[in-house]
Amino acid sequence: VTTTLRISTGTEGDKADFLKSAGLLFDVFGSARFAGTDFLEWLYRRNPEGAEVTVRLDDEAGRPLGHFGLYPQTFHSQAGECLMSYSVHAAVAESARGQGVWSRVAEETYRVASQERGIKATFAAANRNSTHGFTGRLRCTLLKPLPVRIGLRPLRPAAVASYRVTDGFLSGPEFGRLVGTINFSPGPGWSQKWSPEKLAWRLRRPGGEYFVHLHDQGAMVSRKEGLKGLPIAVVLKVFPPRGGRTAVGPLLAAACKAHRTPFYLYAGFNDRAGVPGLPLPRRLLPAPLNLVYRALTGEAPPPEKLNLSVYEFLDFDAY
Ligand SMILES: CC(C)(COP(=O)(O)OP(=O)(O)OC[C@H]1O[C@@H](n2cnc3c(N)ncnc32)[C@H](O)[C@@H]1OP(=O)(O)O)[C@@H](O)C(=O)NCCC(=O)NCCS
């Protein structure tokens, strides 16, 4: 079969091309986010860190067989900055699976990203289908399954303001107060580098349904989700304040209150703002959340030296 590799580094590709990729992703994942092109255009083209690198393999009739991509994310630590990325949308049409299509498009994605775009490393949250491929042929290292904790609303009264994220919120004074509260500086370990501009973009995700909780001792981003029929406040991010320690309890109480539930769920880790709770049995999770990492060039920390201090839902594309 004759196939064509369709490489996009953000400078090419039109609406028809996005529709073709979204069509394959919709067929493979069945997720509403791929029902049109809004989500892909937001993720791939409006990221203030730069456009995506994607590789799609089309058959001789122009039908998409496989798609893979990544988008750039700067990470930082007190030792400096490094342009890294997050790998997304490993998707191969059912009829083409088991023939190395994904390995081929993924290697090509990593080659283009590192050689043409200066991207030095990549993360991914692998699922049951992709963990073996990521850690095998794609030479990623499994850092760890993201820890997931569940907890009960703390009974702490506090002056925490909660806001539903809307365009009005993002362009108004409350967003200014939010970014004025957050400490964006790096800690000793590596974490994604956030900025006001990047946060505004991230919170504009189509269908995000985010809430922001804010007081002078930190900020939190959350959304509501159902887990086995129970409403639950999912904590997506905790930001430390400019001065002093993060008061996580009041923020958790505010998130539970805003979503009208006694339960919260948190995935990941944050060395400046630990979220308490009990480990959730992994069989209750819809996906294993295996955090994998690959240094694409010698300039990125090798996995054994990567001291990752923050990784939370808002750092990748789950919500
Ligand atoms: C996961 C997926 C992209 C793999 O595509 P593919 O083209 O069949 O993968 P490859 O042929 O390149 O296989 C790469 C490796 O992964 C393994 N693999 C492929 N599908 C697998 C699966 N469902 N479960 C476990 N291992 C799998 C292959 O055996 C191969 O391992 P090997 O090197 O030991 O032979 C494809 O099955 C798919 O689109 N699945 C549904 C969407 C999905 O879950 N994507 C992952 C999102 S994180």
The ligand as an ORCA input file, in Angstrom:
! r2SCAN-3c Opt
* xyz 0 1
  C      -2.283      2.314     20.795
  C      -2.240      2.385     19.256
  C      -1.950      3.830     18.851
  C      -1.127      1.470     18.759
  O      -1.030      1.611     17.335
  P      -0.292      0.509     16.429
  O       0.037      1.131     15.117
  O      -1.079     -0.728     16.431
  O       1.057      0.305     17.273
  P       2.411     -0.343     16.755
  O       2.063     -1.391     15.715
  O       3.369      0.726     16.331
  O       2.905     -1.080     18.064
  C       3.841     -0.549     18.970
  C       3.967     -1.506     20.152
  O       2.771     -1.399     20.960
  C       2.157     -2.689     21.099
  N       0.714     -2.490     21.115
  C      -0.051     -2.016     20.103
  N      -1.333     -1.957     20.479
  C      -1.380     -2.401     21.768
  C      -2.428     -2.586     22.714
  N      -3.698     -2.304     22.420
  N      -2.115     -3.069     23.935
  C      -0.844     -3.360     24.261
  N       0.202     -3.212     23.399
  C      -0.073     -2.740     22.181
  C       2.629     -3.468     19.902
  O       2.567     -4.846     20.127
  C       4.049     -2.973     19.744
  O       4.876     -3.611     20.693
  P       6.183     -4.485     20.234
  O       7.221     -3.452     19.895
  O       6.504     -5.280     21.453
  O       5.779     -5.289     19.048
  C      -3.583      1.928     18.631
  O      -3.880      0.656     19.120
  C      -4.771      2.813     18.923
  O      -5.043      3.774     18.189
  N      -5.522      2.499     20.020
  C      -6.699      3.264     20.444
  C      -6.327      4.659     20.925
  C      -5.421      4.681     22.137
  O      -5.676      4.040     23.133
  N      -4.322      5.481     22.035
  C      -3.372      5.685     23.105
  C      -3.640      7.001     23.746
  S      -2.486      7.325     25.093
*
